[in-house]
Amino acid sequence: MSETLSTEALPAKQRLPFWIDMICQTYVQLECDAPNRDAFSGSIVTHRLPGLDLSVVSSRAQRVMRTPPDDQQRG
């Protein structure tokens, strides 16, 4: 079974915030930003096989940072 998540149908100003939500829900909490927010677009195609999930991520230029969870930052 395959699933595609994409920013394509959204207005330009909503694409990066939607993308960040998609990335965080699909993988882990990440911080993302794009050098050209107004032209950002991206998609994640997920393929689910018995015992294996694969995904293909395609997007315009972005910066992605994985930061420690909030509870570790307070410690």
PDB file of N, CA, C and O in Angstrom:
ATOM      1  N   MET A   1       0.841  -1.172   0.000  1.00  0.00           N
ATOM      2  CA  MET A   1       0.000   0.000   0.000  1.00  0.00           C
ATOM      3  C   MET A   1       0.888   1.237   0.000  1.00  0.00           C
ATOM      4  O   MET A   1       1.899   1.272   0.702  1.00  0.00           O
ATOM      5  N   SER A   2       0.528   2.236  -0.767  1.00  0.00           N
ATOM      6  CA  SER A   2       1.285   3.484  -0.851  1.00  0.00           C
ATOM      7  C   SER A   2       0.418   4.656  -0.413  1.00  0.00           C
ATOM      8  O   SER A   2      -0.801   4.648  -0.580  1.00  0.00           O
ATOM      9  N   GLU A   3       1.072   5.660   0.149  1.00  0.00           N
ATOM     10  CA  GLU A   3       0.390   6.885   0.556  1.00  0.00           C
ATOM     11  C   GLU A   3       1.267   8.055   0.141  1.00  0.00           C
ATOM     12  O   GLU A   3       2.485   8.011   0.313  1.00  0.00           O
ATOM     13  N   THR A   4       0.652   9.108  -0.408  1.00  0.00           N
ATOM     14  CA  THR A   4       1.385  10.300  -0.805  1.00  0.00           C
ATOM     15  C   THR A   4       0.885  11.494  -0.012  1.00  0.00           C
ATOM     16  O   THR A   4      -0.314  11.773   0.025  1.00  0.00           O
ATOM     17  N   LEU A   5       1.807  12.189   0.617  1.00  0.00           N
ATOM     18  CA  LEU A   5       1.523  13.446   1.293  1.00  0.00           C
ATOM     19  C   LEU A   5       2.237  14.526   0.506  1.00  0.00           C
ATOM     20  O   LEU A   5       3.421  14.387   0.199  1.00  0.00           O
ATOM     21  N   SER A   6       1.529  15.608   0.173  1.00  0.00           N
ATOM     22  CA  SER A   6       2.122  16.615  -0.696  1.00  0.00           C
ATOM     23  C   SER A   6       1.636  18.013  -0.335  1.00  0.00           C
ATOM     24  O   SER A   6       0.525  18.192   0.164  1.00  0.00           O
ATOM     25  N   THR A   7       2.480  18.992  -0.595  1.00  0.00           N
ATOM     26  CA  THR A   7       2.125  20.397  -0.398  1.00  0.00           C
ATOM     27  C   THR A   7       1.510  21.003  -1.660  1.00  0.00           C
ATOM     28  O   THR A   7       1.081  22.157  -1.645  1.00  0.00           O
ATOM     29  N   GLU A   8       1.464  20.250  -2.729  1.00  0.00           N
ATOM     30  CA  GLU A   8       1.112  20.768  -4.051  1.00  0.00           C
ATOM     31  C   GLU A   8      -0.209  21.541  -4.101  1.00  0.00           C
ATOM     32  O   GLU A   8      -0.275  22.585  -4.751  1.00  0.00           O
ATOM     33  N   ALA A   9      -1.237  21.067  -3.448  1.00  0.00           N
ATOM     34  CA  ALA A   9      -2.568  21.683  -3.562  1.00  0.00           C
ATOM     35  C   ALA A   9      -2.758  22.891  -2.639  1.00  0.00           C
ATOM     36  O   ALA A   9      -3.804  23.538  -2.672  1.00  0.00           O
ATOM     37  N   LEU A  10      -1.761  23.190  -1.824  1.00  0.00           N
ATOM     38  CA  LEU A  10      -1.903  24.277  -0.851  1.00  0.00           C
ATOM     39  C   LEU A  10      -1.414  25.611  -1.407  1.00  0.00           C
ATOM     40  O   LEU A  10      -0.552  25.647  -2.285  1.00  0.00           O
ATOM     41  N   PRO A  11      -1.972  26.712  -0.889  1.00  0.00           N
ATOM     42  CA  PRO A  11      -1.414  28.025  -1.241  1.00  0.00           C
ATOM     43  C   PRO A  11       0.034  28.115  -0.749  1.00  0.00           C
ATOM     44  O   PRO A  11       0.391  27.487   0.248  1.00  0.00           O
ATOM     45  N   ALA A  12       0.847  28.875  -1.430  1.00  0.00           N
ATOM     46  CA  ALA A  12       2.286  28.953  -1.147  1.00  0.00           C
ATOM     47  C   ALA A  12       2.589  29.251   0.323  1.00  0.00           C
ATOM     48  O   ALA A  12       3.508  28.653   0.882  1.00  0.00           O
ATOM     49  N   LYS A  13       1.863  30.136   0.951  1.00  0.00           N
ATOM     50  CA  LYS A  13       2.143  30.531   2.340  1.00  0.00           C
ATOM     51  C   LYS A  13       1.854  29.416   3.340  1.00  0.00           C
ATOM     52  O   LYS A  13       2.370  29.453   4.457  1.00  0.00           O
ATOM     53  N   GLN A  14       1.046  28.432   2.972  1.00  0.00           N
ATOM     54  CA  GLN A  14       0.693  27.343   3.874  1.00  0.00           C
ATOM     55  C   GLN A  14       1.583  26.105   3.682  1.00  0.00           C
ATOM     56  O   GLN A  14       1.529  25.176   4.488  1.00  0.00           O
ATOM     57  N   ARG A  15       2.381  26.090   2.643  1.00  0.00           N
ATOM     58  CA  ARG A  15       3.142  24.876   2.314  1.00  0.00           C
ATOM     59  C   ARG A  15       4.206  24.513   3.337  1.00  0.00           C
ATOM     60  O   ARG A  15       4.269  23.359   3.760  1.00  0.00           O
ATOM     61  N   LEU A  16       5.041  25.455   3.747  1.00  0.00           N
ATOM     62  CA  LEU A  16       6.116  25.118   4.686  1.00  0.00           C
ATOM     63  C   LEU A  16       5.558  24.699   6.052  1.00  0.00           C
ATOM     64  O   LEU A  16       6.019  23.695   6.594  1.00  0.00           O
ATOM     65  N   PRO A  17       4.581  25.425   6.638  1.00  0.00           N
ATOM     66  CA  PRO A  17       4.019  24.944   7.907  1.00  0.00           C
ATOM     67  C   PRO A  17       3.397  23.543   7.792  1.00  0.00           C
ATOM     68  O   PRO A  17       3.535  22.723   8.699  1.00  0.00           O
ATOM     69  N   PHE A  18       2.717  23.278   6.682  1.00  0.00           N
ATOM     70  CA  PHE A  18       2.139  21.945   6.454  1.00  0.00           C
ATOM     71  C   PHE A  18       3.250  20.905   6.344  1.00  0.00           C
ATOM     72  O   PHE A  18       3.142  19.816   6.907  1.00  0.00           O
ATOM     73  N   TRP A  19       4.304  21.236   5.628  1.00  0.00           N
ATOM     74  CA  TRP A  19       5.452  20.342   5.458  1.00  0.00           C
ATOM     75  C   TRP A  19       6.066  19.972   6.805  1.00  0.00           C
ATOM     76  O   TRP A  19       6.358  18.804   7.063  1.00  0.00           O
ATOM     77  N   ILE A  20       6.259  20.960   7.649  1.00  0.00           N
ATOM     78  CA  ILE A  20       6.838  20.710   8.971  1.00  0.00           C
ATOM     79  C   ILE A  20       5.960  19.747   9.755  1.00  0.00           C
ATOM     80  O   ILE A  20       6.469  18.824  10.390  1.00  0.00           O
ATOM     81  N   ASP A  21       4.650  19.950   9.719  1.00  0.00           N
ATOM     82  CA  ASP A  21       3.727  19.026  10.395  1.00  0.00           C
ATOM     83  C   ASP A  21       3.848  17.616   9.814  1.00  0.00           C
ATOM     84  O   ASP A  21       3.890  16.637  10.560  1.00  0.00           O
ATOM     85  N   MET A  22       3.903  17.511   8.475  1.00  0.00           N
ATOM     86  CA  MET A  22       4.018  16.198   7.826  1.00  0.00           C
ATOM     87  C   MET A  22       5.298  15.482   8.254  1.00  0.00           C
ATOM     88  O   MET A  22       5.266  14.299   8.596  1.00  0.00           O
ATOM     89  N   ILE A  23       6.414  16.191   8.235  1.00  0.00           N
ATOM     90  CA  ILE A  23       7.701  15.596   8.597  1.00  0.00           C
ATOM     91  C   ILE A  23       7.675  15.103  10.045  1.00  0.00           C
ATOM     92  O   ILE A  23       8.117  13.994  10.343  1.00  0.00           O
ATOM     93  N   CYS A  24       7.152  15.943  10.938  1.00  0.00           N
ATOM     94  CA  CYS A  24       7.132  15.582  12.362  1.00  0.00           C
ATOM     95  C   CYS A  24       6.200  14.400  12.630  1.00  0.00           C
ATOM     96  O   CYS A  24       6.503  13.567  13.484  1.00  0.00           O
ATOM     97  N   GLN A  25       5.091  14.312  11.928  1.00  0.00           N
ATOM     98  CA  GLN A  25       4.167  13.197  12.121  1.00  0.00           C
ATOM     99  C   GLN A  25       4.689  11.912  11.482  1.00  0.00           C
ATOM    100  O   GLN A  25       4.461  10.820  12.003  1.00  0.00           O
ATOM    101  N   THR A  26       5.381  12.039  10.366  1.00  0.00           N
ATOM    102  CA  THR A  26       5.864  10.857   9.645  1.00  0.00           C
ATOM    103  C   THR A  26       7.150  10.300  10.260  1.00  0.00           C
ATOM    104  O   THR A  26       7.332   9.084  10.312  1.00  0.00           O
ATOM    105  N   TYR A  27       8.023  11.162  10.717  1.00  0.00           N
ATOM    106  CA  TYR A  27       9.324  10.730  11.234  1.00  0.00           C
ATOM    107  C   TYR A  27       9.451  11.088  12.712  1.00  0.00           C
ATOM    108  O   TYR A  27       8.873  10.420  13.569  1.00  0.00           O
ATOM    109  N   VAL A  28      10.191  12.120  13.003  1.00  0.00           N
ATOM    110  CA  VAL A  28      10.408  12.578  14.382  1.00  0.00           C
ATOM    111  C   VAL A  28      10.294  14.098  14.402  1.00  0.00           C
ATOM    112  O   VAL A  28      10.213  14.740  13.355  1.00  0.00           O
ATOM    113  N   GLN A  29      10.289  14.662  15.602  1.00  0.00           N
ATOM    114  CA  GLN A  29      10.250  16.116  15.722  1.00  0.00           C
ATOM    115  C   GLN A  29      11.503  16.711  15.095  1.00  0.00           C
ATOM    116  O   GLN A  29      12.621  16.373  15.485  1.00  0.00           O
ATOM    117  N   LEU A  30      11.315  17.586  14.135  1.00  0.00           N
ATOM    118  CA  LEU A  30      12.406  18.258  13.451  1.00  0.00           C
ATOM    119  C   LEU A  30      12.073  19.728  13.308  1.00  0.00           C
ATOM    120  O   LEU A  30      10.906  20.118  13.323  1.00  0.00           O
ATOM    121  N   GLU A  31      13.093  20.529  13.171  1.00  0.00           N
ATOM    122  CA  GLU A  31      12.896  21.925  12.818  1.00  0.00           C
ATOM    123  C   GLU A  31      13.279  22.076  11.360  1.00  0.00           C
ATOM    124  O   GLU A  31      14.364  21.660  10.953  1.00  0.00           O
ATOM    125  N   CYS A  32      12.396  22.669  10.572  1.00  0.00           N
ATOM    126  CA  CYS A  32      12.653  22.865   9.143  1.00  0.00           C
ATOM    127  C   CYS A  32      12.483  24.336   8.803  1.00  0.00           C
ATOM    128  O   CYS A  32      11.649  25.035   9.379  1.00  0.00           O
ATOM    129  N   ASP A  33      13.280  24.781   7.868  1.00  0.00           N
ATOM    130  CA  ASP A  33      13.118  26.112   7.306  1.00  0.00           C
ATOM    131  C   ASP A  33      13.561  26.032   5.855  1.00  0.00           C
ATOM    132  O   ASP A  33      14.295  25.122   5.472  1.00  0.00           O
ATOM    133  N   ALA A  34      13.120  26.974   5.062  1.00  0.00           N
ATOM    134  CA  ALA A  34      13.467  26.975   3.643  1.00  0.00           C
ATOM    135  C   ALA A  34      13.988  28.352   3.254  1.00  0.00           C
ATOM    136  O   ALA A  34      13.426  29.365   3.670  1.00  0.00           O
ATOM    137  N   PRO A  35      15.054  28.400   2.461  1.00  0.00           N
ATOM    138  CA  PRO A  35      15.599  29.696   2.046  1.00  0.00           C
ATOM    139  C   PRO A  35      14.612  30.492   1.194  1.00  0.00           C
ATOM    140  O   PRO A  35      14.637  31.723   1.206  1.00  0.00           O
ATOM    141  N   ASN A  36      13.747  29.802   0.460  1.00  0.00           N
ATOM    142  CA  ASN A  36      12.733  30.481  -0.349  1.00  0.00           C
ATOM    143  C   ASN A  36      11.363  29.942   0.050  1.00  0.00           C
ATOM    144  O   ASN A  36      10.806  29.079  -0.628  1.00  0.00           O
ATOM    145  N   ARG A  37      10.829  30.453   1.146  1.00  0.00           N
ATOM    146  CA  ARG A  37       9.558  29.960   1.696  1.00  0.00           C
ATOM    147  C   ARG A  37       8.408  30.067   0.693  1.00  0.00           C
ATOM    148  O   ARG A  37       7.542  29.193   0.650  1.00  0.00           O
ATOM    149  N   ASP A  38       8.396  31.121  -0.105  1.00  0.00           N
ATOM    150  CA  ASP A  38       7.281  31.335  -1.039  1.00  0.00           C
ATOM    151  C   ASP A  38       7.263  30.344  -2.195  1.00  0.00           C
ATOM    152  O   ASP A  38       6.231  30.175  -2.844  1.00  0.00           O
ATOM    153  N   ALA A  39       8.385  29.691  -2.461  1.00  0.00           N
ATOM    154  CA  ALA A  39       8.441  28.735  -3.571  1.00  0.00           C
ATOM    155  C   ALA A  39       8.603  27.300  -3.073  1.00  0.00           C
ATOM    156  O   ALA A  39       8.902  26.401  -3.859  1.00  0.00           O
ATOM    157  N   PHE A  40       8.407  27.081  -1.770  1.00  0.00           N
ATOM    158  CA  PHE A  40       8.640  25.749  -1.222  1.00  0.00           C
ATOM    159  C   PHE A  40       7.572  24.761  -1.688  1.00  0.00           C
ATOM    160  O   PHE A  40       6.400  25.112  -1.831  1.00  0.00           O
ATOM    161  N   SER A  41       7.995  23.532  -1.918  1.00  0.00           N
ATOM    162  CA  SER A  41       7.068  22.432  -2.190  1.00  0.00           C
ATOM    163  C   SER A  41       7.758  21.136  -1.785  1.00  0.00           C
ATOM    164  O   SER A  41       8.986  21.051  -1.760  1.00  0.00           O
ATOM    165  N   GLY A  42       6.959  20.143  -1.473  1.00  0.00           N
ATOM    166  CA  GLY A  42       7.544  18.867  -1.097  1.00  0.00           C
ATOM    167  C   GLY A  42       6.506  17.764  -1.063  1.00  0.00           C
ATOM    168  O   GLY A  42       5.301  18.016  -1.030  1.00  0.00           O
ATOM    169  N   SER A  43       7.002  16.534  -1.072  1.00  0.00           N
ATOM    170  CA  SER A  43       6.113  15.376  -0.977  1.00  0.00           C
ATOM    171  C   SER A  43       6.845  14.227  -0.283  1.00  0.00           C
ATOM    172  O   SER A  43       8.070  14.113  -0.326  1.00  0.00           O
ATOM    173  N   ILE A  44       6.045  13.396   0.350  1.00  0.00           N
ATOM    174  CA  ILE A  44       6.537  12.163   0.962  1.00  0.00           C
ATOM    175  C   ILE A  44       5.659  11.044   0.431  1.00  0.00           C
ATOM    176  O   ILE A  44       4.440  11.068   0.597  1.00  0.00           O
ATOM    177  N   VAL A  45       6.285  10.061  -0.210  1.00  0.00           N
ATOM    178  CA  VAL A  45       5.560   8.887  -0.689  1.00  0.00           C
ATOM    179  C   VAL A  45       6.001   7.721   0.187  1.00  0.00           C
ATOM    180  O   VAL A  45       7.182   7.376   0.222  1.00  0.00           O
ATOM    181  N   THR A  46       5.054   7.119   0.891  1.00  0.00           N
ATOM    182  CA  THR A  46       5.337   6.022   1.801  1.00  0.00           C
ATOM    183  C   THR A  46       4.815   4.730   1.216  1.00  0.00           C
ATOM    184  O   THR A  46       3.677   4.663   0.752  1.00  0.00           O
ATOM    185  N   HIS A  47       5.643   3.708   1.239  1.00  0.00           N
ATOM    186  CA  HIS A  47       5.268   2.368   0.774  1.00  0.00           C
ATOM    187  C   HIS A  47       5.318   1.438   1.978  1.00  0.00           C
ATOM    188  O   HIS A  47       6.355   1.295   2.625  1.00  0.00           O
ATOM    189  N   ARG A  48       4.192   0.811   2.269  1.00  0.00           N
ATOM    190  CA  ARG A  48       4.136  -0.113   3.408  1.00  0.00           C
ATOM    191  C   ARG A  48       4.084  -1.546   2.895  1.00  0.00           C
ATOM    192  O   ARG A  48       3.190  -1.936   2.145  1.00  0.00           O
ATOM    193  N   LEU A  49       5.071  -2.309   3.328  1.00  0.00           N
ATOM    194  CA  LEU A  49       5.152  -3.722   2.986  1.00  0.00           C
ATOM    195  C   LEU A  49       5.103  -4.508   4.290  1.00  0.00           C
ATOM    196  O   LEU A  49       5.347  -3.925   5.346  1.00  0.00           O
ATOM    197  N   PRO A  50       4.802  -5.784   4.267  1.00  0.00           N
ATOM    198  CA  PRO A  50       4.810  -6.558   5.505  1.00  0.00           C
ATOM    199  C   PRO A  50       6.184  -6.477   6.194  1.00  0.00           C
ATOM    200  O   PRO A  50       7.187  -6.951   5.660  1.00  0.00           O
ATOM    201  N   GLY A  51       6.209  -5.876   7.372  1.00  0.00           N
ATOM    202  CA  GLY A  51       7.443  -5.781   8.141  1.00  0.00           C
ATOM    203  C   GLY A  51       8.412  -4.709   7.687  1.00  0.00           C
ATOM    204  O   GLY A  51       9.533  -4.652   8.191  1.00  0.00           O
ATOM    205  N   LEU A  52       8.016  -3.849   6.743  1.00  0.00           N
ATOM    206  CA  LEU A  52       8.938  -2.852   6.213  1.00  0.00           C
ATOM    207  C   LEU A  52       8.170  -1.640   5.712  1.00  0.00           C
ATOM    208  O   LEU A  52       7.216  -1.779   4.947  1.00  0.00           O
ATOM    209  N   ASP A  53       8.578  -0.459   6.135  1.00  0.00           N
ATOM    210  CA  ASP A  53       8.043   0.797   5.611  1.00  0.00           C
ATOM    211  C   ASP A  53       9.172   1.536   4.904  1.00  0.00           C
ATOM    212  O   ASP A  53      10.257   1.694   5.464  1.00  0.00           O
ATOM    213  N   LEU A  54       8.927   1.983   3.695  1.00  0.00           N
ATOM    214  CA  LEU A  54       9.888   2.757   2.919  1.00  0.00           C
ATOM    215  C   LEU A  54       9.257   4.094   2.582  1.00  0.00           C
ATOM    216  O   LEU A  54       8.042   4.183   2.410  1.00  0.00           O
ATOM    217  N   SER A  55      10.073   5.132   2.487  1.00  0.00           N
ATOM    218  CA  SER A  55       9.531   6.415   2.066  1.00  0.00           C
ATOM    219  C   SER A  55      10.522   7.136   1.165  1.00  0.00           C
ATOM    220  O   SER A  55      11.737   6.973   1.275  1.00  0.00           O
ATOM    221  N   VAL A  56       9.958   7.937   0.273  1.00  0.00           N
ATOM    222  CA  VAL A  56      10.743   8.763  -0.635  1.00  0.00           C
ATOM    223  C   VAL A  56      10.344  10.209  -0.363  1.00  0.00           C
ATOM    224  O   VAL A  56       9.175  10.578  -0.475  1.00  0.00           O
ATOM    225  N   VAL A  57      11.337  11.019  -0.004  1.00  0.00           N
ATOM    226  CA  VAL A  57      11.100  12.422   0.301  1.00  0.00           C
ATOM    227  C   VAL A  57      11.652  13.255  -0.841  1.00  0.00           C
ATOM    228  O   VAL A  57      12.806  13.090  -1.237  1.00  0.00           O
ATOM    229  N   SER A  58      10.824  14.155  -1.375  1.00  0.00           N
ATOM    230  CA  SER A  58      11.248  15.076  -2.428  1.00  0.00           C
ATOM    231  C   SER A  58      10.818  16.475  -2.020  1.00  0.00           C
ATOM    232  O   SER A  58       9.684  16.679  -1.588  1.00  0.00           O
ATOM    233  N   SER A  59      11.727  17.444  -2.157  1.00  0.00           N
ATOM    234  CA  SER A  59      11.346  18.807  -1.803  1.00  0.00           C
ATOM    235  C   SER A  59      12.298  19.809  -2.425  1.00  0.00           C
ATOM    236  O   SER A  59      13.364  19.460  -2.932  1.00  0.00           O
ATOM    237  N   ARG A  60      11.883  21.056  -2.371  1.00  0.00           N
ATOM    238  CA  ARG A  60      12.768  22.157  -2.729  1.00  0.00           C
ATOM    239  C   ARG A  60      13.783  22.296  -1.597  1.00  0.00           C
ATOM    240  O   ARG A  60      13.688  21.591  -0.592  1.00  0.00           O
ATOM    241  N   ALA A  61      14.729  23.178  -1.748  1.00  0.00           N
ATOM    242  CA  ALA A  61      15.784  23.369  -0.744  1.00  0.00           C
ATOM    243  C   ALA A  61      15.187  23.657   0.627  1.00  0.00           C
ATOM    244  O   ALA A  61      14.234  24.423   0.766  1.00  0.00           O
ATOM    245  N   GLN A  62      15.782  23.015   1.642  1.00  0.00           N
ATOM    246  CA  GLN A  62      15.355  23.235   3.016  1.00  0.00           C
ATOM    247  C   GLN A  62      16.518  22.964   3.951  1.00  0.00           C
ATOM    248  O   GLN A  62      17.488  22.295   3.592  1.00  0.00           O
ATOM    249  N   ARG A  63      16.400  23.500   5.166  1.00  0.00           N
ATOM    250  CA  ARG A  63      17.340  23.204   6.233  1.00  0.00           C
ATOM    251  C   ARG A  63      16.570  22.412   7.275  1.00  0.00           C
ATOM    252  O   ARG A  63      15.483  22.816   7.690  1.00  0.00           O
ATOM    253  N   VAL A  64      17.122  21.301   7.694  1.00  0.00           N
ATOM    254  CA  VAL A  64      16.463  20.438   8.672  1.00  0.00           C
ATOM    255  C   VAL A  64      17.417  20.239   9.844  1.00  0.00           C
ATOM    256  O   VAL A  64      18.587  19.902   9.664  1.00  0.00           O
ATOM    257  N   MET A  65      16.885  20.458  11.058  1.00  0.00           N
ATOM    258  CA  MET A  65      17.681  20.242  12.263  1.00  0.00           C
ATOM    259  C   MET A  65      16.905  19.351  13.208  1.00  0.00           C
ATOM    260  O   MET A  65      15.713  19.550  13.443  1.00  0.00           O
ATOM    261  N   ARG A  66      17.598  18.374  13.742  1.00  0.00           N
ATOM    262  CA  ARG A  66      16.991  17.532  14.769  1.00  0.00           C
ATOM    263  C   ARG A  66      17.527  18.012  16.095  1.00  0.00           C
ATOM    264  O   ARG A  66      18.734  17.983  16.336  1.00  0.00           O
ATOM    265  N   THR A  67      16.639  18.450  16.944  1.00  0.00           N
ATOM    266  CA  THR A  67      17.025  18.970  18.245  1.00  0.00           C
ATOM    267  C   THR A  67      16.599  18.001  19.323  1.00  0.00           C
ATOM    268  O   THR A  67      15.717  17.171  19.104  1.00  0.00           O
ATOM    269  N   PRO A  68      17.226  18.100  20.500  1.00  0.00           N
ATOM    270  CA  PRO A  68      16.807  17.219  21.599  1.00  0.00           C
ATOM    271  C   PRO A  68      15.345  17.500  21.966  1.00  0.00           C
ATOM    272  O   PRO A  68      14.876  18.626  21.801  1.00  0.00           O
ATOM    273  N   PRO A  69      14.622  16.487  22.460  1.00  0.00           N
ATOM    274  CA  PRO A  69      13.252  16.721  22.924  1.00  0.00           C
ATOM    275  C   PRO A  69      13.232  17.788  24.015  1.00  0.00           C
ATOM    276  O   PRO A  69      14.221  17.967  24.725  1.00  0.00           O
ATOM    277  N   ASP A  70      12.115  18.492  24.151  1.00  0.00           N
ATOM    278  CA  ASP A  70      11.987  19.570  25.132  1.00  0.00           C
ATOM    279  C   ASP A  70      12.363  19.138  26.541  1.00  0.00           C
ATOM    280  O   ASP A  70      12.994  19.906  27.268  1.00  0.00           O
ATOM    281  N   ASP A  71      11.991  17.921  26.947  1.00  0.00           N
ATOM    282  CA  ASP A  71      12.263  17.486  28.311  1.00  0.00           C
ATOM    283  C   ASP A  71      13.768  17.346  28.567  1.00  0.00           C
ATOM    284  O   ASP A  71      14.199  17.516  29.707  1.00  0.00           O
ATOM    285  N   GLN A  72      14.579  17.044  27.553  1.00  0.00           N
ATOM    286  CA  GLN A  72      16.025  16.934  27.733  1.00  0.00           C
ATOM    287  C   GLN A  72      16.678  18.316  27.783  1.00  0.00           C
ATOM    288  O   GLN A  72      17.711  18.493  28.429  1.00  0.00           O
ATOM    289  N   GLN A  73      16.075  19.296  27.099  1.00  0.00           N
ATOM    290  CA  GLN A  73      16.642  20.638  27.082  1.00  0.00           C
ATOM    291  C   GLN A  73      16.505  21.308  28.453  1.00  0.00           C
ATOM    292  O   GLN A  73      17.336  22.139  28.820  1.00  0.00           O
ATOM    293  N   ARG A  74      15.485  20.957  29.194  1.00  0.00           N
ATOM    294  CA  ARG A  74      15.247  21.581  30.497  1.00  0.00           C
ATOM    295  C   ARG A  74      16.207  21.076  31.563  1.00  0.00           C
ATOM    296  O   ARG A  74      16.508  21.791  32.519  1.00  0.00           O
ATOM    297  N   GLY A  75      16.703  19.815  31.399  1.00  0.00           N
ATOM    298  CA  GLY A  75      17.487  19.128  32.393  1.00  0.00           C
ATOM    299  C   GLY A  75      18.745  19.777  32.776  1.00  0.00           C
ATOM    300  O   GLY A  75      19.476  19.258  33.619  1.00  0.00           O
TER     301      GLY A  75
END
